[in-house]
Amino acid sequence: MAISCAGPWTKVKPGEPIHTFLDIPMDNIIADPEKYKGTVIEDRFKFYQIYRSKEDVIPEISKQTIRGETYFTARPINQYIYVIQIRITRGQDKWIRNKGIHRQDAIKARVRFAGIAPSGVPAFDLLEIFE
């Protein structure tokens, strides 16, 4: 797959290790989140629902769920029993909408582990979605 050159993406530093969930099982991340904070993972995810912050609500779109920060929920394809949060920026949210990504779509993305969310699930920051 080719990397999308245009878009609101954050590139990783040259030489920075990129893992998959086969390299680092979710159980390891949950057991020792401080050890894995900042780890970059590239894998496929089943996209579920976007939860928007009040600042990121789009008035013309109905049925938005408003919670603290803007993120979407997903399941890593290789660690399917886990639900995770992937935090997104306004630009990334707009890109996702413009590409027509919907619930149940499988996407290939690069994320950085940020810690455990207040809800208790692993939280990641979206770096890049591949087309």
PAGUKOL-339264 format. One record per residue: residue number from 0; residue in one letter; y, x, z of N, C-alpha, C in turn. Coordinates in pm, whole numbers. Each point is the difference from the previous one (the first is absolute). Last residue first. Layout:
N
NUM  A  Y  X  Z  Y  X  Z  Y  X  Z .
...
This chain:
131
130  E  452  -358  239  -22  -107  -99  -121  33  -84 .
129  F  170  125  532  -38  50  -132  -26  -117  -93 .
128  I  319  86  462  -105  -83  -61  -23  53  -139 .
127  E  221  228  481  -5  -20  -144  -113  -96  -37 .
126  L  158  90  455  66  108  -72  6  -31  -149 .
125  L  -46  -288  495  -33  9  -142  78  115  -63 .
124  D  -165  -36  518  119  -15  -84  -44  17  -144 .
123  F  -294  -185  447  25  106  -97  132  -28  -70 .
122  A  -331  -153  463  118  -22  -85  24  124  -86 .
121  P  -426  -263  309  60  121  -54  115  -34  -95 .
120  V  -103  -348  393  -66  49  -121  67  129  -48 .
119  G  145  -273  383  -125  71  27  -73  52  -122 .
118  S  446  -225  69  -110  -97  -7  -136  65  26 .
117  P  405  258  -26  -3  -80  123  -114  -103  2 .
116  A  -88  429  -302  104  -103  6  -7  -75  133 .
115  I  -151  518  -104  -58  -132  24  115  -99  17 .
114  G  59  441  -311  -39  -28  137  -64  -137  11 .
113  A  137  243  -409  117  1  86  -34  -24  146 .
112  F  -221  183  -509  -29  -65  128  118  18  94 .
111  R  21  -30  -543  6  100  108  -22  -73  132 .
110  V  -139  -94  -562  67  -41  124  -1  116  99 .
109  R  -103  -172  -552  6  116  89  84  -42  119 .
108  A  -312  -307  -372  127  40  61  -18  127  82 .
107  K  -222  -408  -356  -20  140  40  134  49  51 .
106  I  -207  -524  -11  98  97  -46  -43  140  44 .
105  A  -179  -552  -71  -36  135  46  102  97  -60 .
104  D  47  -548  127  2  106  -101  -43  131  64 .
103  Q  62  -415  246  -135  31  -48  -1  104  -113 .
102  R  462  -238  79  -109  1  98  -134  17  -72 .
101  H  392  173  -297  -23  -120  81  -115  22  97 .
100  I  385  245  -370  -115  26  88  -11  -117  97 .
99  G  329  93  -377  -87  -117  12  -125  27  83 .
98  K  402  279  -120  -128  30  -64  -99  -116  12 .
97  N  428  -24  210  22  11  -144  -129  29  -77 .
96  R  -8  -11  479  26  -133  -56  13  6  -151 .
95  I  -40  410  223  -125  -76  13  15  -140  -60 .
94  W  386  267  30  -90  53  -103  -132  -79  1 .
93  K  311  -92  341  47  -52  -129  -93  45  -113 .
92  D  -83  175  425  -27  -144  1  39  -60  -135 .
91  Q  114  445  73  -144  -13  -24  -41  -147  -4 .
90  G  446  100  111  -27  35  -139  -147  -13  -36 .
89  R  134  -65  449  49  -110  -86  -31  29  -146 .
88  T  -331  239  327  146  -6  -8  39  -119  -86 .
87  I  -466  51  306  63  20  -130  152  -10  11 .
86  R  -513  68  295  144  -26  1  61  35  -134 .
85  I  -500  -153  155  65  102  -81  146  -36  -9 .
84  Q  -464  -117  327  136  -33  -44  51  117  -83 .
83  I  -533  -181  83  106  94  35  134  -57  -44 .
82  V  -559  -132  111  128  -45  -57  104  100  46 .
81  Y  -566  49  -52  128  19  67  115  -61  -77 .
80  I  -464  26  -145  1  -84  121  134  7  73 .
79  Y  -114  259  -407  38  -140  -20  5  -84  127 .
78  Q  7  485  -197  -8  -28  144  30  -149  18 .
77  N  19  190  -434  -109  80  57  -16  -16  151 .
76  I  349  -232  -239  -127  -35  -67  -117  75  64 .
75  P  442  -135  273  -46  112  -83  -137  -34  -59 .
74  R  370  -367  127  -128  54  45  -33  118  -89 .
73  A  491  -259  158  -96  40  -102  -131  38  69 .
72  T  553  -213  63  -132  24  55  -95  30  -114 .
71  F  548  98  25  -105  -90  -46  -130  36  69 .
70  Y  561  30  132  -126  69  -29  -93  -98  -68 .
69  T  524  55  258  -68  -45  -120  -124  86  -25 .
68  E  189  -109  501  38  78  -117  -78  -49  -121 .
67  G  0  -308  396  82  119  23  44  77  -122 .
66  R  -162  -473  -131  -41  76  118  88  124  7 .
65  I  -86  -485  -307  99  93  52  -51  61  130 .
64  T  -193  -246  -473  -28  17  141  93  107  54 .
63  Q  40  -363  -430  -3  139  43  -26  5  150 .
62  K  47  -385  -340  -121  33  75  -9  149  34 .
61  S  324  -108  -407  -38  -80  117  -126  57  66 .
60  I  427  200  -311  -146  1  15  -35  -77  127 .
59  E  454  80  -131  -62  -80  -106  -153  -3  6 .
58  P  279  263  313  20  -146  14  -72  -84  -105 .
57  I  -142  468  218  57  -35  -129  13  -152  -3 .
56  V  -34  405  408  -39  -131  -52  74  -28  -130 .
55  D  44  392  305  -63  10  -133  -46  -133  -58 .
54  E  204  64  442  91  64  -95  -55  1  -143 .
53  K  -260  -159  370  108  -95  -31  95  58  -104 .
52  S  -488  182  -29  97  -4  109  109  -99  -39 .
51  R  -510  -45  -192  134  56  -19  81  -5  129 .
50  Y  -530  16  -206  74  -53  114  137  65  -5 .
49  I  -429  -81  -371  120  72  43  65  -77  115 .
48  Q  -542  23  -164  122  -77  15  115  89  45 .
47  Y  -447  169  -222  -3  -134  56  138  -64  4 .
46  F  -323  411  -272  133  -45  42  -12  -141  56 .
45  K  -351  422  -40  9  -143  -36  128  -50  63 .
44  F  -103  522  -151  22  -98  105  -3  -139  -59 .
43  R  -131  570  -96  19  -135  -53  5  -97  117 .
42  D  166  527  26  -123  -77  -13  33  -134  -66 .
41  E  207  481  249  7  -68  -130  -132  -71  -20 .
40  I  306  240  428  -126  -55  -50  27  -72  -131 .
39  V  233  369  391  16  -73  -125  -138  -41  -51 .
38  T  215  117  517  -103  26  -101  22  -89  -122 .
37  G  254  -13  423  54  77  -112  -99  31  -110 .
36  K  -201  -99  470  137  -42  -34  56  93  -107 .
35  Y  -436  34  233  11  -33  -142  139  -43  -44 .
34  K  -120  120  458  -57  108  -82  26  -25  -149 .
33  E  113  -331  323  95  112  0  -48  115  -88 .
32  P  -279  -391  74  111  -19  -94  99  117  -4 .
31  D  -508  -95  146  94  108  30  121  -7  -93 .
30  A  -344  -341  -1  -39  70  123  102  107  40 .
29  I  47  -245  -410  23  -88  114  -29  73  132 .
28  I  -93  226  -402  145  -23  10  32  -83  123 .
27  N  -453  66  -108  60  125  47  150  -17  21 .
26  D  -240  -358  -193  -37  15  141  63  127  60 .
25  M  36  -84  -466  97  -73  80  -32  10  149 .
24  P  -158  393  -338  -33  -140  32  105  -63  93 .
23  I  27  405  -359  42  -28  138  -30  -147  29 .
22  D  -142  168  -415  21  128  70  27  -22  149 .
21  L  -34  -369  -284  -134  58  11  8  134  71 .
20  F  390  -235  -105  -63  -54  119  -147  39  8 .
19  T  340  334  -241  -41  -138  -22  -59  -52  131 .
18  H  391  410  -111  -136  -38  36  -30  -141  -51 .
17  I  351  455  -72  -12  -144  -22  -147  -36  19 .
16  P  366  442  127  -133  -59  -19  5  -152  -13 .
15  E  390  347  -158  -35  -82  116  -136  -64  -23 .
14  G  240  273  -329  -100  64  85  -38  -79  124 .
13  P  464  -116  -210  -105  74  -73  -94  71  99 .
12  K  239  -441  169  36  139  -26  -111  68  -78 .
11  V  69  -527  -58  -44  92  105  40  141  -41 .
10  K  267  -463  -143  -100  100  -40  -41  84  120 .
9  T  195  -512  -58  22  122  75  -112  97  -38 .
8  W  233  -454  -271  -110  71  64  46  126  72 .
7  P  165  -424  -291  52  40  131  -99  82  83 .
6  G  39  -24  -560  -29  -85  113  48  62  129 .
5  A  -187  204  -496  115  -78  45  -40  -83  120 .
4  C  -329  263  -188  112  92  20  122  -74  52 .
3  S  -544  -94  47  123  -61  -48  116  93  31 .
2  I  -510  161  -85  97  -30  105  123  -60  -64 .
1  A  -511  -37  -201  125  74  -6  91  -43  115 .
0  M  -558  8  -39  119  -83  0  124  87  0 .
